[in-house]
């Protein structure tokens, strides 16, 4: 009779037959990193070609931002339910299902754009949303299995870096494809091809992982780590510090991701850059995030316990940097191809990398160990609510203005002012978190982050 084993403790450490302790783990890391490359590439297909897609589909800015909102709407619920599904079917089958949904979603989106059918393009982004976030969870689970007790922080950092490079590749390649072909269709179908490659990589990775389990006599399917599972009854016991972190995540991420979704058009309208140049500029955020997020995580881990760069201080600093970026955009005048207009994106990249390195790692410090998975699920759901609603607000502001491309005055509101206000609220929330943490004994400042 087969006995059920825990997914990450199924064999003794340093078993000579275990491929985890050979160079195969680095091959698996390459596979795992490439599994999400196509996902990240096609996520920002619309932002790289905003003007062209709006013209081809005959849509306004609000309708364009819906291409991002409909991706996030399913992911308000999926982080709470996806873990149950992954545990039911197993991580390996989950990777296959989610990667397939991404391929189907991108194919439907590309078909909708090619046929000038906005509703079909919107449907494609919805299907894509059902696979994107859940694939990332499955990817992290299999990397954690292969690198448990050895180089896990490094492996997860490399995972993030390679995945984010998919966004960078999109920003550079899509405008080049359009300039070469005069059509958005080629670039979108090229993205579909990358998604197919990522699916194929995932299938190979699953075969290697299955072979390892078979060679070690492991019969049950790979499941999530018990700490990553959702137990909604834990929500009633979450502290105020946790809810402040979650609210801060919602507010601050609105200033980064939804802005980057429209930043290409922003730089064309306000600063006179071409599509290619503007997409290169907005890629700065993701390039710096890919490079510095793992480095900042290690830095905070090393010196955070000394109180100089602890979690609360770092959240306040990073939120302040991001708010400063949007204040910079408010006060900086329009110009034509001025190089200094790209400087705020450098600051945004630094603030984003610093924030991402600290914020998510703060959550396990304010909840019980058994509730960590639930806490991450709730925070991700709340974050996706913000990422679904904010683009619609920004699109409505931009469409209802009569001057300055929608980035300036309209009923005493503008996109840049809206984002700056969000940034200020993020700073005030972080300061509140600091005092609340001090009131509860300084849990966020008493020990280093464990990545």
N, C-alpha and C positions, 0 to 999 in steps of 0.2 A: 504493500500500500504506500502511495506516495505521500510524503509529508510536506507541508507547506513551509517554505523558508522565507525569512525576511529578505528583501531584494538586495540589500547592501551588506549583508553579513552571512552570505551563504557558504563561504569557504574560509579556512584559516588564512591568516596573513602569510605572505611569502610562500605560498604553495608553488612549487616549481613548475607545475603544469598550468598555472594560471597565467593567461596571456596579459592580465592586468599588470604584471610585473616584468613585462618585456617591452620591446620597442613598439609592439602592436598598439599599445595605448595611445601613442602619438599618431599612429595611422588613424585610429578611431577618432582622435581629436580633430584631425583634418576632415574626416567624413562629417562629423557632427557640426563643425563650423560651416561647411558648405551646404548642409541641409537647409539652413535658414538664409543663405546668401540670396537665393532667388526671391524669397519672401520679402526681404528688406529692399531688394532692387525694385520690385514692382509696386511696393507700397507707395513710393513717392513718384511713380510714373506720372500721375496727374500734375503734381507741382512743377515738374521739369518742363511740362508742355502746357502750362495753364492757358496762355493766350490762344494757342493753336487748338486745344480741345474745346475751349469756349466757342471759338469761331466754327469749328467743325460740327459741334452738337447744337449750336445756336442757343446757348444757355448764358445766364448772367452769373455773377460771382456767388450769390447765395446757392444757386443750383450746383455750381462747381464745388463749393465747400461741402455739399451733401455727399459728394464722392468719398469724403473722409469721415463724415459723421456716421454714415450707414455702416462703415467698417467698425466704428467704436460701439455702436448701439448693441450688437450681439455680445460684445465683450464686457458689457455691464453685468451680464448674467453668467457667461461662460466661465469666468474664473471661480465662481462659486459652485458650478455644476460639473465643469470639465474634469476636475480631479476624480470624481466618482466614475465618469465614463472611462478615463484613462486606466483607473484601477480595474474596471470591469473587463476591458478588452486587452489590457497590457500596454506597456509603453511602446513596444515594437510595432504592434498593429496600429496603435494610436498615431505613430509617426507616419505610417503609410496612409492612413485615412486623412490626417490633417494636411499632409503634403499634396495629396490628390485633390482635396478641396481647394487648395491654393491654385493648383494648375487649372482646375475647372473654372474657378472664379476669374482668373486672369484671362482665360480663353473667352469667356462670356463678355468680360469688360472690353477686350480688344475687338470682339465681334460687334459689340454695341457701338463702339467708336467708328469702326470701319463702315457700318451700315447706317450711321447717323441716327441711331436710336438711343436716346438718352436713357429711357427706362431700362433698356437692356444693359447699358453700361452700369447703371445703378445696381441692377440685380447682380451683376458680376462682382461688384465691390462688396455686396452683402455676403455672397458665397465665400469670397476671399476672407472676409472678416471671421467666418466660422472656423477657418483653419489657422489663421496667422498666429494669434496669441497662444492657442493651445499647442501648436507645434513648438513654440519656444519653450513651454513648460516641459514637453516630452524630451526635447533636445537637452535641456539642463539635467533632467533625470538620468539620462544615459551617460552623460559626461561625469556626473557625480558618482555613478556606479564604477566607472573605469578609473577614476582618479581619487577615490576615497582614501584618506590617510596619506596621500602623496600628491603634491603639486596641485591640489584642487583649486586654490585661489588663482594660480597662474593659468590653469586650464580654462576656468570660467572667464578670466580676463581676456584670453586669446579668443574665446568664443564670441564675446561681445565685440572685440575689435574686428574680427573677420566679418561678422554679420553686419556691423555698421559700415564696413567698406562697401557693402552692397548698395547702400544709400548713396555713398560717394560716387560709385561707378555709374549709378543712374543719373546723377546730376551732370556728369561730364558726357556720357554717351548719348543720352536721348536727344539733346539739342544737336549733337553732331549727326545723328541719324536723320533728323529732320532737315538739316541744312543740305545733306547729301541727296535725300530722296524727295524733299518737298512734301512729305506726308508724315502724319503721326503714326500711321498704321504699322510701318516696318518696326519702329521702336517698341511698340506695344507687343507685337508678336515675337520680337526678339526677347522681351521679358518673359513671355510665355515659355519660350525655349529654355531660358535659364531655370525657370520653375520645374520644367521636366527634368533637367540635369540634376537639380537638387533632389527631386523625387527619386531618381535613379541612384544617387549617392546614398539617400536614406535606405533604400532597399538593400544595397550592398552592406551598409553599416549594420542593418538588422541581421543579415546572414552571418556576418562575422561574430556579432554578439550572441546569436543563437548557437553558432559553432562552439564558442567558448563555454556556454552553459552546458552543452551536450558533452563536451570533453571532460567537464568537471562533475557530470552526473546531476546537474541541476535541472529539475523537471518542470517547476512551476514558471509561469510567465513573469517577466519583470514588471514590478509595480512601482508606484511612487514610494519614496521614503515616508514612513508613518508621520513624520513631522510636517510633511508637505500636504497632508490630507485636510479636508475641510470638515469642521464640526461647528455648525451654526449656533449651537447652544453656548459656545464660548463667547459669542459676541456680547452677551449681557454682562460679561465680567471684564470687558476691556476698560482700561483706565482712560482718564481725560488726556493724558500724554499721548496715548495711541491715537485718539481721535484728532488731536491737534496735528500730529504727524500726517495723518491721512488727509486732513483738510489742507495742510500745507502742500502736500503732493498734488492735490487737485488744482490749487491756485497757481503754483509755480510752473507746473508742466504746461498749463495753458499758454504761458509766456514763451515757451520754447517750440513745442511740436506744431500746434496750429499756426503759429507765426511762420515757421519754416515752410509750411504748406503753401502759403501765399507770398513768401518772401521773393520768389523769382519775379513775379509780376510787380511787386513792391519796388524792386531795384530797377526794373525797366521803366516804370512810371515816374518815380521820383528822381532817379539818378541817371537815366538815359542809357543804361547798359543794354547790350544785345541779350538775346535769350541765352546764348552760350556763356557769355561773361557773367550774367546774373546767376545762372545755375552754378557756375564755378564758385562764386562768392558765397552762396548759401550752403555749399558743401563744407565750408570752413567749420560750421558747428559740428557736423558729424565726424569730420576728420579729427578735430580736437577731442571730441568725446571718445572716439575709438582709441586714441593715443593716451590721453591723460586720465581717463576714468580708472583703469587698473592701477596706474601709477599713484593717483591721488588716494585710492583705497589703501594701498600699501603704506603710503606716507602717513595717513591718519591713523592707521593701525599701529605704526611704530611710535608716533609721538603723541597720540591722542591721550594716553594715560598720564602724560605730564601736565595736561590741562591747557596746553597752548593751542591745540587744534582739535579739541574734543567735538563731539557730535553737535551739541547745541550751537557752539560758536561757529562751526563750519556751516551749518544750515543758515544761520543769520548772514554770514559772509556771502555765501553763494546766492541766496535770495536777493541780497543787496546788489550784487554784481548784475544779476538778470534784470532787476528793476532799473538800474542805471542805464542799461542798454536801451530800453524803450524811452526813457527820459531823453537820452541822446538823440534818438530818432525824432522826438517831438521838437527839440530845439534846433536840430541841424537843418539848415536850409537846403532846398533842392539844388541840384547842380547837374552838370552833364559829364558823366564819366569820371568824376573825381575819385581818386584812389582812396582818400581818407574815409569815404562813405562805407568802406568795407571793414573799418576798424571795429565798429560795434559787434560785428559777427565774430571777431576774435574774442572779444570779451564775453559774448554769449556762449561761445564754445567752452571757455574756461569755467564760467559759472555753471554751465550744464554738466560738465565732467565732474566738477567738485561736488555738485549737488547729488548727482546720481551715485557717486562713490560713497556718500554718507547716509543719505535719506533712507534707502532700502535697508542698509545694514543697521539702522537705528531701531527698526521695528522689533527684532528679537529681544532687545534690551528692555522693552516696556510691556511684554506679554509673557505668559507662562510658556515654557518650552513646548508643551503639548498643543499649544494654540498658535504656533508660529505659522503653519500652513494656512489656517483660517485667517489670521491677521493679514498675510500677504494677499490672499484672495479678496478680502474685503477692500483693502487699499487699492488693489488693481481695478476692482469694479468701480469704486468711486472715481479713480483717475480716469477711467474710460468714459464715465458720465461727463466729466469735464471736457474730455477730448471730443465727445459727440456734440455737446451743446455749444462750446466756444466757437468752432468754425461757422456755425449758423449765425451766431450773433455778429461775428466779424463780417460775414458776407452781407448780412442785412444792413449793417452800418455803411459798408462800402457802396452798396447798390442804391441807397436812399440819399446819398450826398449829391450835391450839385456842383462841387468844386474840389480841386486838389486831389483828383483820382480816388476819392473815398478814404484817404488817409488823414484828412483834416476835417474841418468843422462841419458838423451836421447835427442840428439840434443840441448844440453844446457838447457833442460827443464825436470821437474819431477813433479809428482802429488803434493808432499809436497811443492815444490817451487811455483808451480802454485797457490796453496791455500794461501801460505804466501803472494804472490804478490797481490792476491785479498784482503787479510786482510789489507795490507798497503794502497791499494787504498780506502778501506772502511774508514780507519782512516783519510786520506787526504780529502776525501769527507765530513766527519763529521766536520773537522776543517773548510772547506769552508762553510758548513751549519752554523756554529757558527758565522762567520764573516758576512754572508749574513743576518742572523737573527738580529745581532746587527745593521746592516745598516737599517733594517726595524723596529727598535724600540724594539727589544728583545721580540717578541711575545712568543717564546718558553721558556723564562725565567721569564716572568712577573707574572705567576700564576701557581698554582699546576695543575697537570694532574687530570682530572675528569674521573674516571673509571666507 
